[in-house]
Amino acid sequence: MELKLTNISFTNMLLVDERLIYKVYLQDPEKTVLTQKAIITVKGVSLRSYLEGLTASTIFSNANKGREVMDWVILKLNAETGELTAPARGSIRTPVVAAAVLMEK
């Protein structure tokens, strides 16, 4: 899957074309590899290299935050899924045990 993003704010000064590519991790099909690329163009500003560097470091910082958030969400979903399936497993066993007790009497 591929996602392309372009900023719409300050396009007369700063243009950011971002591309995110999600692929299946070949060694483990249960995992995903994310490749993120950004092309930064600063227009008509005397501090061009400074603004490009600042924008690049902000994108890098936000990418790390995004990964941390995704990891947190995955952990929460796994924990909640475990909490939901445990009672379901117990309730499935309970009627079977109750039926076995009734049949013995």
PyMOL CGO cylinders between C-alpha atoms (Angstrom):
from pymol import cmd
from pymol.cgo import CYLINDER

trace = [
    CYLINDER, 0.00, 0.00, 0.00, 1.26, 3.47, -0.80, 0.3, 1, 1, 1, 1, 1, 1,
    CYLINDER, 1.26, 3.47, -0.80, 0.18, 6.79, 0.68, 0.3, 1, 1, 1, 1, 1, 1,
    CYLINDER, 0.18, 6.79, 0.68, 1.14, 10.15, -0.86, 0.3, 1, 1, 1, 1, 1, 1,
    CYLINDER, 1.14, 10.15, -0.86, 0.75, 13.41, 1.05, 0.3, 1, 1, 1, 1, 1, 1,
    CYLINDER, 0.75, 13.41, 1.05, 1.30, 17.04, 0.07, 0.3, 1, 1, 1, 1, 1, 1,
    CYLINDER, 1.30, 17.04, 0.07, 1.05, 19.99, 2.43, 0.3, 1, 1, 1, 1, 1, 1,
    CYLINDER, 1.05, 19.99, 2.43, -1.55, 22.63, 1.61, 0.3, 1, 1, 1, 1, 1, 1,
    CYLINDER, -1.55, 22.63, 1.61, -0.40, 25.28, 4.09, 0.3, 1, 1, 1, 1, 1, 1,
    CYLINDER, -0.40, 25.28, 4.09, 2.27, 27.81, 3.13, 0.3, 1, 1, 1, 1, 1, 1,
    CYLINDER, 2.27, 27.81, 3.13, 2.67, 26.26, -0.34, 0.3, 1, 1, 1, 1, 1, 1,
    CYLINDER, 2.67, 26.26, -0.34, 3.99, 29.56, -1.67, 0.3, 1, 1, 1, 1, 1, 1,
    CYLINDER, 3.99, 29.56, -1.67, 7.01, 29.21, 0.69, 0.3, 1, 1, 1, 1, 1, 1,
    CYLINDER, 7.01, 29.21, 0.69, 7.32, 25.53, 1.62, 0.3, 1, 1, 1, 1, 1, 1,
    CYLINDER, 7.32, 25.53, 1.62, 6.33, 22.41, -0.27, 0.3, 1, 1, 1, 1, 1, 1,
    CYLINDER, 6.33, 22.41, -0.27, 6.53, 18.96, 1.33, 0.3, 1, 1, 1, 1, 1, 1,
    CYLINDER, 6.53, 18.96, 1.33, 5.76, 15.88, -0.74, 0.3, 1, 1, 1, 1, 1, 1,
    CYLINDER, 5.76, 15.88, -0.74, 5.67, 12.84, 1.52, 0.3, 1, 1, 1, 1, 1, 1,
    CYLINDER, 5.67, 12.84, 1.52, 5.41, 9.20, 0.50, 0.3, 1, 1, 1, 1, 1, 1,
    CYLINDER, 5.41, 9.20, 0.50, 4.71, 6.27, 2.83, 0.3, 1, 1, 1, 1, 1, 1,
    CYLINDER, 4.71, 6.27, 2.83, 5.07, 2.71, 1.53, 0.3, 1, 1, 1, 1, 1, 1,
    CYLINDER, 5.07, 2.71, 1.53, 3.79, -0.25, 3.53, 0.3, 1, 1, 1, 1, 1, 1,
    CYLINDER, 3.79, -0.25, 3.53, 5.06, -3.72, 2.57, 0.3, 1, 1, 1, 1, 1, 1,
    CYLINDER, 5.06, -3.72, 2.57, 4.88, -7.17, 4.10, 0.3, 1, 1, 1, 1, 1, 1,
    CYLINDER, 4.88, -7.17, 4.10, 8.10, -8.08, 5.92, 0.3, 1, 1, 1, 1, 1, 1,
    CYLINDER, 8.10, -8.08, 5.92, 9.49, -11.04, 3.95, 0.3, 1, 1, 1, 1, 1, 1,
    CYLINDER, 9.49, -11.04, 3.95, 11.03, -12.82, 6.97, 0.3, 1, 1, 1, 1, 1, 1,
    CYLINDER, 11.03, -12.82, 6.97, 7.78, -12.61, 8.94, 0.3, 1, 1, 1, 1, 1, 1,
    CYLINDER, 7.78, -12.61, 8.94, 4.50, -12.08, 7.03, 0.3, 1, 1, 1, 1, 1, 1,
    CYLINDER, 4.50, -12.08, 7.03, 2.81, -11.03, 10.29, 0.3, 1, 1, 1, 1, 1, 1,
    CYLINDER, 2.81, -11.03, 10.29, 4.92, -7.83, 10.27, 0.3, 1, 1, 1, 1, 1, 1,
    CYLINDER, 4.92, -7.83, 10.27, 4.89, -4.72, 8.09, 0.3, 1, 1, 1, 1, 1, 1,
    CYLINDER, 4.89, -4.72, 8.09, 7.79, -2.60, 6.86, 0.3, 1, 1, 1, 1, 1, 1,
    CYLINDER, 7.79, -2.60, 6.86, 7.12, 1.14, 6.54, 0.3, 1, 1, 1, 1, 1, 1,
    CYLINDER, 7.12, 1.14, 6.54, 9.35, 3.26, 4.31, 0.3, 1, 1, 1, 1, 1, 1,
    CYLINDER, 9.35, 3.26, 4.31, 8.86, 7.01, 4.62, 0.3, 1, 1, 1, 1, 1, 1,
    CYLINDER, 8.86, 7.01, 4.62, 10.30, 9.57, 2.19, 0.3, 1, 1, 1, 1, 1, 1,
    CYLINDER, 10.30, 9.57, 2.19, 9.84, 13.33, 2.09, 0.3, 1, 1, 1, 1, 1, 1,
    CYLINDER, 9.84, 13.33, 2.09, 10.92, 15.88, -0.50, 0.3, 1, 1, 1, 1, 1, 1,
    CYLINDER, 10.92, 15.88, -0.50, 11.16, 19.38, 0.97, 0.3, 1, 1, 1, 1, 1, 1,
    CYLINDER, 11.16, 19.38, 0.97, 11.26, 22.45, -1.27, 0.3, 1, 1, 1, 1, 1, 1,
    CYLINDER, 11.26, 22.45, -1.27, 11.63, 25.97, 0.12, 0.3, 1, 1, 1, 1, 1, 1,
    CYLINDER, 11.63, 25.97, 0.12, 10.75, 28.77, -2.30, 0.3, 1, 1, 1, 1, 1, 1,
    CYLINDER, 10.75, 28.77, -2.30, 11.92, 32.37, -2.35, 0.3, 1, 1, 1, 1, 1, 1,
    CYLINDER, 11.92, 32.37, -2.35, 13.37, 32.47, 1.17, 0.3, 1, 1, 1, 1, 1, 1,
    CYLINDER, 13.37, 32.47, 1.17, 16.94, 33.52, 1.93, 0.3, 1, 1, 1, 1, 1, 1,
    CYLINDER, 16.94, 33.52, 1.93, 17.24, 30.93, 4.74, 0.3, 1, 1, 1, 1, 1, 1,
    CYLINDER, 17.24, 30.93, 4.74, 16.45, 28.04, 2.40, 0.3, 1, 1, 1, 1, 1, 1,
    CYLINDER, 16.45, 28.04, 2.40, 18.90, 25.45, 3.81, 0.3, 1, 1, 1, 1, 1, 1,
    CYLINDER, 18.90, 25.45, 3.81, 17.99, 26.35, 7.39, 0.3, 1, 1, 1, 1, 1, 1,
    CYLINDER, 17.99, 26.35, 7.39, 14.25, 25.92, 6.75, 0.3, 1, 1, 1, 1, 1, 1,
    CYLINDER, 14.25, 25.92, 6.75, 14.81, 22.67, 4.82, 0.3, 1, 1, 1, 1, 1, 1,
    CYLINDER, 14.81, 22.67, 4.82, 16.87, 21.29, 7.72, 0.3, 1, 1, 1, 1, 1, 1,
    CYLINDER, 16.87, 21.29, 7.72, 14.33, 22.42, 10.31, 0.3, 1, 1, 1, 1, 1, 1,
    CYLINDER, 14.33, 22.42, 10.31, 11.48, 20.85, 8.35, 0.3, 1, 1, 1, 1, 1, 1,
    CYLINDER, 11.48, 20.85, 8.35, 13.41, 17.61, 7.85, 0.3, 1, 1, 1, 1, 1, 1,
    CYLINDER, 13.41, 17.61, 7.85, 14.19, 17.31, 11.57, 0.3, 1, 1, 1, 1, 1, 1,
    CYLINDER, 14.19, 17.31, 11.57, 10.54, 17.99, 12.43, 0.3, 1, 1, 1, 1, 1, 1,
    CYLINDER, 10.54, 17.99, 12.43, 9.38, 15.27, 10.01, 0.3, 1, 1, 1, 1, 1, 1,
    CYLINDER, 9.38, 15.27, 10.01, 11.93, 12.84, 11.49, 0.3, 1, 1, 1, 1, 1, 1,
    CYLINDER, 11.93, 12.84, 11.49, 10.83, 13.65, 15.04, 0.3, 1, 1, 1, 1, 1, 1,
    CYLINDER, 10.83, 13.65, 15.04, 7.15, 13.24, 14.16, 0.3, 1, 1, 1, 1, 1, 1,
    CYLINDER, 7.15, 13.24, 14.16, 7.86, 9.94, 12.40, 0.3, 1, 1, 1, 1, 1, 1,
    CYLINDER, 7.86, 9.94, 12.40, 9.39, 8.59, 15.61, 0.3, 1, 1, 1, 1, 1, 1,
    CYLINDER, 9.39, 8.59, 15.61, 6.39, 9.80, 17.60, 0.3, 1, 1, 1, 1, 1, 1,
    CYLINDER, 6.39, 9.80, 17.60, 4.07, 8.14, 15.10, 0.3, 1, 1, 1, 1, 1, 1,
    CYLINDER, 4.07, 8.14, 15.10, 5.85, 4.83, 15.51, 0.3, 1, 1, 1, 1, 1, 1,
    CYLINDER, 5.85, 4.83, 15.51, 5.63, 5.07, 19.31, 0.3, 1, 1, 1, 1, 1, 1,
    CYLINDER, 5.63, 5.07, 19.31, 1.90, 5.78, 19.06, 0.3, 1, 1, 1, 1, 1, 1,
    CYLINDER, 1.90, 5.78, 19.06, 1.36, 2.84, 16.69, 0.3, 1, 1, 1, 1, 1, 1,
    CYLINDER, 1.36, 2.84, 16.69, 3.27, 0.51, 19.03, 0.3, 1, 1, 1, 1, 1, 1,
    CYLINDER, 3.27, 0.51, 19.03, 1.17, 1.74, 21.98, 0.3, 1, 1, 1, 1, 1, 1,
    CYLINDER, 1.17, 1.74, 21.98, -2.10, 1.24, 20.07, 0.3, 1, 1, 1, 1, 1, 1,
    CYLINDER, -2.10, 1.24, 20.07, -1.08, -2.29, 19.04, 0.3, 1, 1, 1, 1, 1, 1,
    CYLINDER, -1.08, -2.29, 19.04, -0.21, -3.19, 22.64, 0.3, 1, 1, 1, 1, 1, 1,
    CYLINDER, -0.21, -3.19, 22.64, -3.55, -1.80, 23.88, 0.3, 1, 1, 1, 1, 1, 1,
    CYLINDER, -3.55, -1.80, 23.88, -5.50, -3.69, 21.21, 0.3, 1, 1, 1, 1, 1, 1,
    CYLINDER, -5.50, -3.69, 21.21, -3.68, -6.93, 22.01, 0.3, 1, 1, 1, 1, 1, 1,
    CYLINDER, -3.68, -6.93, 22.01, -4.37, -6.47, 25.73, 0.3, 1, 1, 1, 1, 1, 1,
    CYLINDER, -4.37, -6.47, 25.73, -8.05, -5.67, 25.17, 0.3, 1, 1, 1, 1, 1, 1,
    CYLINDER, -8.05, -5.67, 25.17, -8.46, -8.58, 22.77, 0.3, 1, 1, 1, 1, 1, 1,
    CYLINDER, -8.46, -8.58, 22.77, -6.98, -10.89, 25.40, 0.3, 1, 1, 1, 1, 1, 1,
    CYLINDER, -6.98, -10.89, 25.40, -9.36, -9.51, 28.03, 0.3, 1, 1, 1, 1, 1, 1,
    CYLINDER, -9.36, -9.51, 28.03, -12.36, -10.04, 25.74, 0.3, 1, 1, 1, 1, 1, 1,
    CYLINDER, -12.36, -10.04, 25.74, -11.47, -13.57, 24.65, 0.3, 1, 1, 1, 1, 1, 1,
    CYLINDER, -11.47, -13.57, 24.65, -10.68, -14.87, 28.16, 0.3, 1, 1, 1, 1, 1, 1,
    CYLINDER, -10.68, -14.87, 28.16, -14.27, -14.47, 29.49, 0.3, 1, 1, 1, 1, 1, 1,
    CYLINDER, -14.27, -14.47, 29.49, -15.64, -15.87, 26.22, 0.3, 1, 1, 1, 1, 1, 1,
    CYLINDER, -15.64, -15.87, 26.22, -13.54, -19.00, 26.62, 0.3, 1, 1, 1, 1, 1, 1,
    CYLINDER, -13.54, -19.00, 26.62, -14.71, -19.35, 30.22, 0.3, 1, 1, 1, 1, 1, 1,
    CYLINDER, -14.71, -19.35, 30.22, -18.37, -18.93, 29.31, 0.3, 1, 1, 1, 1, 1, 1,
    CYLINDER, -18.37, -18.93, 29.31, -18.08, -21.58, 26.61, 0.3, 1, 1, 1, 1, 1, 1,
    CYLINDER, -18.08, -21.58, 26.61, -16.72, -24.08, 29.11, 0.3, 1, 1, 1, 1, 1, 1,
    CYLINDER, -16.72, -24.08, 29.11, -19.25, -23.29, 31.83, 0.3, 1, 1, 1, 1, 1, 1,
    CYLINDER, -19.25, -23.29, 31.83, -22.39, -24.67, 30.09, 0.3, 1, 1, 1, 1, 1, 1,
    CYLINDER, -22.39, -24.67, 30.09, -20.54, -27.84, 29.13, 0.3, 1, 1, 1, 1, 1, 1,
    CYLINDER, -20.54, -27.84, 29.13, -19.48, -28.40, 32.75, 0.3, 1, 1, 1, 1, 1, 1,
    CYLINDER, -19.48, -28.40, 32.75, -23.01, -27.60, 33.98, 0.3, 1, 1, 1, 1, 1, 1,
    CYLINDER, -23.01, -27.60, 33.98, -24.52, -30.08, 31.52, 0.3, 1, 1, 1, 1, 1, 1,
    CYLINDER, -24.52, -30.08, 31.52, -22.09, -32.78, 32.65, 0.3, 1, 1, 1, 1, 1, 1,
    CYLINDER, -22.09, -32.78, 32.65, -23.05, -32.20, 36.29, 0.3, 1, 1, 1, 1, 1, 1,
    CYLINDER, -23.05, -32.20, 36.29, -26.79, -32.42, 35.49, 0.3, 1, 1, 1, 1, 1, 1,
    CYLINDER, -26.79, -32.42, 35.49, -26.35, -35.67, 33.56, 0.3, 1, 1, 1, 1, 1, 1,
    CYLINDER, -26.35, -35.67, 33.56, -24.52, -37.34, 36.46, 0.3, 1, 1, 1, 1, 1, 1,
    CYLINDER, -24.52, -37.34, 36.46, -27.41, -36.78, 38.90, 0.3, 1, 1, 1, 1, 1, 1,
]
cmd.load_cgo(trace, "trace")
